[in-house]
Amino acid sequence: MATRKPQVRVGRIYDDPQPGDGTRVLVDRVWPRGVAKDRAALDEWAKDAAPSTGLRKWYGHDSERYEEFRRRYRAELSDDAHREAVHHLRDLARHGPLTLLTATRDVDRSQAPVLAEVVRDGH
């Protein structure tokens, strides 16, 4: 029997929680501005799954750098500093829907979809 891929979504921390979000995890290294921790509707904050500070600053959300950012971030996700956090997110996704949240305005060009792909596909 074929195994089903985990359901992993991405979204913005500033958006209201949605039915079906499942486990809601912030995947930014820095806490988002204007979001009170007690009102964030988060289950976890996985800052160890976020891009390194150096990579985040190099990228600077410059859309022309996105493909190279994706490549570098995917490489980071397999290093020792990120591996445990990725495994933990996979475990969460195996038990139900998982929503990875970021404060980034352009969610589609953030770390969240890259991380979702790695969690969902297992590599």
C-alpha positions as CSV (number, residue, x, y, z in Angstrom):
1,M,0.0,0.0,0.0
2,A,1.4,3.4,-0.9
3,T,2.2,5.8,1.9
4,R,0.4,9.1,1.9
5,K,2.5,12.3,2.0
6,P,2.0,14.4,5.1
7,Q,-0.3,17.5,4.8
8,V,2.0,20.5,5.3
9,R,0.7,24.0,4.6
10,V,2.4,27.4,4.8
11,G,1.0,30.7,6.0
12,R,1.6,34.0,7.7
13,I,1.7,34.4,11.4
14,Y,-0.4,37.5,11.1
15,D,-3.3,35.7,9.5
16,D,-6.1,34.2,11.6
17,P,-5.9,30.5,12.4
18,Q,-7.9,28.3,10.0
19,P,-9.9,25.1,10.6
20,G,-7.7,22.3,9.5
21,D,-4.4,24.1,10.3
22,G,-3.5,21.3,12.6
23,T,-0.3,21.9,14.5
24,R,0.8,25.5,13.9
25,V,4.6,26.1,14.0
26,L,6.5,29.4,13.6
27,V,9.6,28.8,11.4
28,D,11.3,32.2,11.7
29,R,14.5,32.6,13.6
30,V,13.3,36.0,14.9
31,W,10.0,36.6,16.8
32,P,7.6,38.6,14.5
33,R,7.0,42.2,15.3
34,G,3.6,43.1,16.7
35,V,2.6,39.5,17.6
36,A,2.0,38.9,21.3
37,K,3.2,35.4,22.3
38,D,0.0,34.7,24.2
39,R,-2.1,35.5,21.1
40,A,-0.1,33.9,18.4
41,A,-2.1,30.6,18.4
42,L,1.1,28.6,18.0
43,D,1.8,25.1,19.1
44,E,5.6,25.5,18.7
45,W,8.4,27.9,17.6
46,A,10.9,25.9,15.6
47,K,13.7,28.5,15.2
48,D,16.2,25.7,14.7
49,A,14.5,24.9,11.4
50,A,14.8,28.5,10.2
51,P,17.6,29.6,7.9
52,S,20.8,30.7,9.6
53,T,21.2,34.4,10.4
54,G,23.9,34.7,7.7
55,L,21.7,33.1,5.0
56,R,18.7,35.1,6.0
57,K,20.6,38.4,5.9
58,W,22.3,37.5,2.6
59,Y,18.9,36.7,1.0
60,G,17.1,39.8,2.3
61,H,14.0,38.7,0.5
62,D,15.5,39.8,-2.8
63,S,13.4,37.8,-5.3
64,E,16.3,37.6,-7.8
65,R,18.2,35.6,-5.1
66,Y,15.4,33.2,-4.3
67,E,16.5,30.2,-6.3
68,E,20.0,30.4,-4.8
69,F,18.5,30.9,-1.4
70,R,16.4,27.8,-1.9
71,R,19.5,25.8,-2.8
72,R,21.5,27.1,0.1
73,Y,18.7,26.6,2.6
74,R,18.0,23.0,1.5
75,A,21.7,22.4,2.1
76,E,21.5,23.9,5.5
77,L,18.5,21.7,6.4
78,S,20.7,18.6,6.2
79,D,23.4,19.9,8.5
80,D,23.6,19.0,12.2
81,A,22.2,22.3,13.4
82,H,18.9,21.8,11.5
83,R,18.5,18.0,11.2
84,E,16.9,17.4,14.6
85,A,14.3,20.2,14.0
86,V,13.4,18.8,10.5
87,H,13.0,15.4,12.0
88,H,10.7,16.8,14.7
89,L,8.6,18.6,12.1
90,R,8.3,15.3,10.1
91,D,7.1,13.6,13.2
92,L,4.4,16.3,13.8
93,A,3.3,16.0,10.2
94,R,2.9,12.2,10.4
95,H,0.3,12.7,13.2
96,G,-1.9,15.2,11.3
97,P,-1.9,18.5,9.4
98,L,1.0,20.8,10.0
99,T,1.1,24.5,9.2
100,L,4.4,26.3,8.9
101,L,4.1,30.0,9.7
102,T,6.3,32.9,8.8
103,A,6.1,36.7,9.2
104,T,7.4,37.2,5.7
105,R,5.0,39.2,3.4
106,D,5.9,37.0,0.4
107,V,5.3,33.6,1.8
108,D,5.8,31.9,-1.6
109,R,9.4,33.2,-1.7
110,S,10.2,32.5,2.0
111,Q,11.8,29.6,3.8
112,A,8.4,28.2,4.6
113,P,7.6,26.5,1.3
114,V,11.1,25.1,1.0
115,L,10.9,23.6,4.5
116,A,7.4,22.3,3.8
117,E,8.7,20.5,0.7
118,V,11.6,19.0,2.7
119,V,9.2,17.9,5.5
120,R,6.6,16.5,3.1
121,D,9.0,14.7,0.7
122,G,11.5,13.5,3.3
123,H,14.5,15.1,1.5
